[in-house]
Structures are given as C-alpha cells and as structure tokens.
Amino acid sequence: METLRQMCGHLSEASGVKDKYALKELLADVETKWNDLTELLVQQVSLEALSEIDGMLKYLDKAENEINTAESISIDPETLSIQLREHKIFNTDLKGKRNAVKDIIDKCTHMLRETANSQSDEIKFRLDTITQQADLVCQLSADRLHQLEAALPLATHYGENQTEVCAWLDEMEAELVAQGEPGLNLEQVKKQHDNLKANQQIIEDRKLFIDDLNSTGLELMDICAEQDAVDIQNRLLDINKRYEGLKSKAHTKSRDLTDAKRKLTQEAGDTLDHLKDELDGLSNCHQC
C-alpha cells in the first residue's frame, strides 16, 4: 500500500497524466478496502484472543475448584503418598498451563501495541483477570503441595511413634501389675524396690518419646481433616493419661515398698534386740 501511494503521488504530479481525479478515486477505493480488510483481520484476531483467554479462564476456574474441593489431607501414610503423587502431576500440568498463559498475555499485549482495536479495553480487562486467576490458582496449588509434602513425613513418624509408645505402655503396665504386692521378707522387698527404681527410670526416659508424639500430633492436627484432628487429639489424651497413670502407679508402689522395707527392717531390728536380750540372759545364768 505504501508503494502504491507513492506511485499514485508521482503519477498525479506527472504532466502526461490527464485523469488525475479518477486516479485519486481509485486509490481512495483501494485504501478503503485495505482499511476494511485490516479492521476485519484485527477483529478476527481479537475474537481468537478473547476465545483463547476464555478457554484458559475456564481451565483455571476448574483447577481452582478441584483444589478447593480436593479430599482432605489424610493422616494415613499410604493414602497420603497417593494424594501427594496425584497432586504433583496436577501441579506439573498447571505449571505448563501457566506458561501458556504467559504466551497468551505476550501475544495479546503485542497485538494491542500494533493495532487500533475497538475491543482493546475488553482484552486488557480479560488479560488482568487471567493474570490474577493464574496467580491465585498457582499459589493454591503450591500451598497444597507444600502441605502434602510436610504431612507425609509427619504422618509416617506419628504412626510409627504411636505404635511404639502404645506397645511400650502395654508392656510397662503389665510389668507393674506383675510385681504384685510387697514380699514377705526383707530381701524380696529390696529386690522388688530395685526393680521398681529401674522401671521408674525407664518411665522417666520415655518422656522424650511422649513429648515428641505430642508435638508431631499437634503439627499433624493443623493440616489434616477436622475429624482426623479430633481422633488424634483423643488418642494423645488417652496416651498421656496412661503415661501419667504409670508414673502414679509406680510412685504408689515405691511408697508401699519403702513402707514395707521400713517395717521389715524394724521387725528384724526388734528380733535382733530380743535375741540379744535372750543371749544376755543366758550368759548371766551361766555365770551364776
């Protein structure tokens, strides 16, 4: 078109050209057709751009809904592993779509700079919308991925620790029951007391495992489903109650054994005193 304009300009100035008016009309007609075609192409590109943006917005809206309605984070390590694996696939696909969003934005921004378009405002609005939506969905996906990645080792550690602690509680409760009542002689009571002191030290040393279980459980409660959090809380309350019960029972047994040892020691002392008196009496009789 620029070349045609220049040629028509030269011809209009040339002395041998008679019908210059007809030449100008012809150029004007071509210019009109050119402008109409340009506008048509711009409209077509605009419609394609809007359609592409709308399609991407639908995908992002669907992705947001999937994240918001996703199954709650499980506390079962096996189920949690499946959730993490599936969301990693989802997040990878979302990142690919995020790159496609950037391409759409770049293409539409270039088009807006290069052409005058009656739908420019609408396209700019849609571009702002898709940018905000892409940022939102990607952040939601990243947050869930982070939660799942954090939850898996927590759930695994919590499950293993809970199993170990409960087994230990069963064993220690049975151990205290097996000790029974204080023995009938001083040697037996001393042995019982020594065994109990060893068990009390074991109970005290196990406090670190109980504290770790409580800490892990509380962290897991912050990211799991409400019902699972209630179950964890109830389980922790039961375990802590059993642990405190062990300490209390061991303390009571220690007190009973101490009393029994004191009583038997006193009885032994009284017996020795009585024997001494008898020996002294026999000695006096012998001297007489």
C-alpha positions as CSV (number, residue, x, y, z in Angstrom):
1,M,0.0,0.0,0.0
2,E,2.8,2.4,0.8
3,T,4.4,1.7,-2.6
4,L,1.0,2.2,-4.3
5,R,0.6,5.5,-2.6
6,Q,4.0,6.7,-3.8
7,M,3.3,5.6,-7.4
8,C,-0.1,7.4,-7.4
9,G,1.6,10.5,-6.0
10,H,4.2,10.5,-8.8
11,L,1.6,10.0,-11.4
12,S,-0.6,12.8,-10.1
13,E,2.4,15.2,-10.4
14,A,3.3,14.0,-13.9
15,S,2.3,16.3,-16.8
16,G,1.2,13.4,-19.1
17,V,-1.5,12.1,-16.9
18,K,-4.9,13.6,-17.8
19,D,-7.5,12.0,-15.5
20,K,-5.8,12.6,-12.1
21,Y,-9.2,12.8,-10.3
22,A,-10.0,9.2,-11.4
23,L,-6.6,8.1,-10.2
24,K,-7.3,9.6,-6.7
25,E,-10.7,8.0,-6.6
26,L,-9.2,4.6,-7.5
27,L,-6.5,5.0,-4.8
28,A,-9.2,6.0,-2.2
29,D,-11.2,3.0,-3.1
30,V,-8.2,0.7,-2.6
31,E,-7.4,2.5,0.7
32,T,-11.0,1.8,1.9
33,K,-10.8,-1.8,1.0
34,W,-7.4,-2.1,2.7
35,N,-8.7,-0.5,5.9
36,D,-11.8,-2.7,5.9
37,L,-9.6,-5.8,5.5
38,T,-7.3,-4.6,8.2
39,E,-10.2,-4.0,10.6
40,L,-11.7,-7.4,9.7
41,L,-8.4,-9.1,10.5
42,V,-8.0,-7.2,13.7
43,Q,-11.5,-8.2,14.8
44,Q,-10.8,-11.8,13.9
45,V,-7.5,-11.8,15.9
46,S,-9.3,-10.1,18.8
47,L,-12.1,-12.8,18.8
48,E,-9.4,-15.5,18.7
49,A,-7.6,-13.9,21.5
50,L,-10.7,-13.5,23.6
51,S,-11.7,-17.1,22.9
52,E,-8.3,-18.3,23.9
53,I,-8.4,-16.2,27.1
54,D,-11.9,-17.5,27.9
55,G,-10.7,-21.1,27.4
56,M,-7.8,-20.6,29.7
57,L,-10.0,-18.9,32.3
58,K,-12.4,-21.9,32.3
59,Y,-9.4,-24.2,32.9
60,L,-8.1,-22.1,35.8
61,D,-11.6,-21.9,37.3
62,K,-11.9,-25.7,37.1
63,A,-8.4,-26.1,38.6
64,E,-9.3,-23.8,41.5
65,N,-12.5,-25.7,42.2
66,E,-10.5,-29.0,42.1
67,I,-8.1,-27.7,44.7
68,N,-10.8,-26.2,46.9
69,T,-12.9,-29.4,46.8
70,A,-10.0,-31.9,47.0
71,E,-10.0,-34.7,49.5
72,S,-8.8,-33.6,52.9
73,I,-5.2,-34.4,53.7
74,S,-5.1,-37.9,55.2
75,I,-3.1,-39.0,58.2
76,D,-2.6,-42.5,56.8
77,P,0.9,-42.5,55.2
78,E,-0.2,-44.8,52.3
79,T,-3.2,-42.7,51.4
80,L,-1.1,-39.6,51.8
81,S,1.5,-40.9,49.4
82,I,-1.2,-41.3,46.7
83,Q,-2.5,-37.8,47.4
84,L,1.0,-36.3,47.0
85,R,1.7,-38.2,43.8
86,E,-1.6,-37.2,42.2
87,H,-1.2,-33.5,43.2
88,K,2.4,-33.4,41.9
89,I,1.0,-34.5,38.5
90,F,-1.7,-31.8,38.7
91,N,0.8,-29.2,39.8
92,T,3.1,-30.0,36.9
93,D,0.2,-29.7,34.4
94,L,-0.8,-26.4,36.0
95,K,2.8,-25.0,35.5
96,G,2.5,-25.9,31.9
97,K,-0.7,-24.0,31.6
98,R,0.9,-21.1,33.4
99,N,3.5,-20.9,30.7
100,A,0.6,-20.9,28.1
101,V,-1.0,-18.0,30.0
102,K,2.2,-16.1,29.7
103,D,2.3,-16.7,25.9
104,I,-1.3,-15.5,25.6
105,I,-0.5,-12.4,27.5
106,D,2.6,-11.6,25.4
107,K,0.8,-12.2,22.2
108,C,-2.2,-10.1,23.1
109,T,0.0,-7.3,24.5
110,H,1.9,-7.2,21.2
111,M,-1.3,-7.1,19.3
112,L,-2.7,-4.2,21.3
113,R,0.5,-2.2,20.7
114,E,0.5,-2.8,17.0
115,T,-3.2,-2.3,16.1
116,A,-6.1,0.0,16.9
117,N,-8.9,-2.2,18.3
118,S,-12.4,-1.4,19.4
119,Q,-12.1,-4.3,21.9
120,S,-8.8,-3.2,23.4
121,D,-10.4,-2.3,26.8
122,E,-12.2,-5.7,26.9
123,I,-9.0,-7.6,26.0
124,K,-7.0,-5.6,28.6
125,F,-9.6,-6.4,31.3
126,R,-9.5,-10.1,30.4
127,L,-5.7,-10.1,30.5
128,D,-5.8,-8.6,34.0
129,T,-8.4,-11.2,35.0
130,I,-6.4,-14.2,33.7
131,T,-3.2,-12.9,35.3
132,Q,-4.9,-12.6,38.7
133,Q,-6.6,-16.0,38.3
134,A,-3.4,-17.7,37.3
135,D,-1.5,-16.3,40.2
136,L,-4.3,-17.3,42.6
137,V,-4.6,-20.9,41.4
138,C,-0.8,-21.5,41.2
139,Q,-0.5,-20.2,44.8
140,L,-3.3,-22.5,46.0
141,S,-1.7,-25.5,44.2
142,A,1.7,-24.6,45.7
143,D,0.2,-24.3,49.2
144,R,-1.5,-27.7,48.9
145,L,1.7,-29.3,47.6
146,H,3.7,-27.9,50.5
147,Q,1.1,-29.2,53.0
148,L,1.2,-32.6,51.5
149,E,5.0,-32.8,51.4
150,A,5.1,-31.7,55.0
151,A,2.3,-34.0,56.1
152,L,3.8,-37.2,54.7
153,P,6.9,-37.4,57.0
154,L,4.8,-36.2,59.9
155,A,2.1,-38.8,59.4
156,T,4.7,-41.5,59.0
157,H,6.7,-40.5,62.1
158,Y,3.5,-40.1,64.1
159,G,2.2,-43.5,63.1
160,E,5.4,-45.3,63.9
161,N,5.9,-43.4,67.2
162,Q,2.4,-44.0,68.3
163,T,2.6,-47.8,67.6
164,E,5.9,-48.0,69.6
165,V,4.6,-45.9,72.5
166,C,1.4,-47.9,72.8
167,A,3.3,-51.2,72.8
168,W,5.6,-49.9,75.4
169,L,2.7,-48.7,77.6
170,D,1.1,-52.2,77.3
171,E,4.4,-53.8,78.3
172,M,5.1,-51.4,81.2
173,E,1.5,-51.6,82.6
174,A,1.8,-55.4,82.6
175,E,5.2,-55.2,84.3
176,L,3.9,-53.1,87.2
177,V,0.9,-55.5,87.6
178,A,3.3,-58.5,87.6
179,Q,5.3,-57.1,90.5
180,G,2.3,-57.6,92.8
181,E,2.2,-56.8,96.5
182,P,5.4,-56.3,98.6
183,G,7.2,-59.5,99.5
184,L,7.1,-61.1,102.9
185,N,10.9,-60.8,103.7
186,L,13.3,-58.0,103.5
187,E,15.5,-59.5,100.8
188,Q,12.5,-59.9,98.5
189,V,11.2,-56.4,99.2
190,K,14.7,-54.9,98.4
191,K,14.8,-56.8,95.1
192,Q,11.3,-55.5,94.2
193,H,12.3,-52.0,95.1
194,D,15.5,-52.1,92.9
195,N,13.4,-53.4,90.0
196,L,10.8,-50.7,90.5
197,K,13.5,-48.0,90.6
198,A,14.8,-49.3,87.3
199,N,11.3,-49.2,85.8
200,Q,10.8,-45.7,87.1
201,Q,13.9,-44.6,85.3
202,I,12.7,-46.2,82.1
203,I,9.4,-44.4,82.5
204,E,11.2,-41.1,83.0
205,D,13.4,-41.7,80.0
206,R,10.3,-42.4,77.8
207,K,9.0,-38.9,78.5
208,L,11.0,-37.7,75.4
209,F,9.1,-40.1,73.2
210,I,5.8,-38.9,74.7
211,D,6.7,-35.2,74.1
212,D,7.8,-36.0,70.5
213,L,4.5,-37.8,69.9
214,N,2.5,-34.9,71.3
215,S,4.5,-32.4,69.2
216,T,4.1,-34.4,66.0
217,G,0.4,-35.0,66.6
218,L,-0.3,-31.3,67.1
219,E,1.5,-30.4,63.9
220,L,-0.5,-33.0,62.0
221,M,-3.7,-31.7,63.5
222,D,-3.1,-28.3,61.9
223,I,-3.1,-29.7,58.3
224,C,-5.4,-32.7,58.4
225,A,-9.2,-33.0,58.3
226,E,-11.2,-31.9,61.3
227,Q,-12.4,-35.4,62.2
228,D,-8.9,-36.8,61.9
229,A,-7.7,-34.0,64.2
230,V,-10.3,-34.9,66.7
231,D,-9.2,-38.6,66.6
232,I,-5.5,-37.6,67.0
233,Q,-6.4,-35.4,70.0
234,N,-8.4,-38.1,71.7
235,R,-5.6,-40.6,71.0
236,L,-3.0,-38.3,72.5
237,L,-5.2,-37.6,75.6
238,D,-5.5,-41.4,76.1
239,I,-1.8,-42.0,75.7
240,N,-0.8,-39.1,78.1
241,K,-3.4,-40.3,80.6
242,R,-1.9,-43.8,80.5
243,Y,1.6,-42.5,80.9
244,E,0.7,-40.3,83.9
245,G,-1.1,-43.3,85.3
246,L,2.1,-45.4,85.0
247,K,4.0,-42.7,86.9
248,S,1.4,-42.5,89.6
249,K,1.2,-46.3,90.0
250,A,5.0,-46.6,90.1
251,H,5.1,-43.9,92.7
252,T,2.5,-45.6,94.8
253,K,4.3,-48.9,94.6
254,S,7.5,-47.2,95.6
255,R,5.9,-45.8,98.6
256,D,4.4,-49.1,99.6
257,L,7.7,-50.9,99.1
258,T,9.5,-48.3,101.2
259,D,7.0,-48.7,104.0
260,A,7.3,-52.4,103.8
261,K,11.0,-52.3,103.8
262,R,11.0,-50.0,106.8
263,K,8.5,-52.2,108.7
264,L,10.5,-55.4,107.9
265,T,13.7,-53.6,108.9
266,Q,12.1,-52.6,112.2
267,E,10.9,-56.1,112.8
268,A,14.3,-57.5,112.0
269,G,15.8,-55.0,114.4
270,D,13.3,-55.9,117.1
271,T,14.0,-59.6,116.6
272,L,17.7,-59.0,116.9
273,D,17.2,-57.0,120.1
274,H,15.1,-59.7,121.5
275,L,17.7,-62.3,120.7
276,K,20.4,-60.2,122.2
277,D,18.4,-59.9,125.4
278,E,17.9,-63.7,125.5
279,L,21.6,-64.2,124.9
280,D,22.5,-61.7,127.7
281,G,20.1,-63.6,130.0
282,L,21.6,-66.9,129.2
283,S,25.1,-65.5,129.7
284,N,24.1,-64.2,133.2
285,C,22.6,-67.5,134.2
286,H,25.8,-69.3,133.1
287,Q,27.9,-67.0,135.2
288,C,25.8,-67.8,138.2
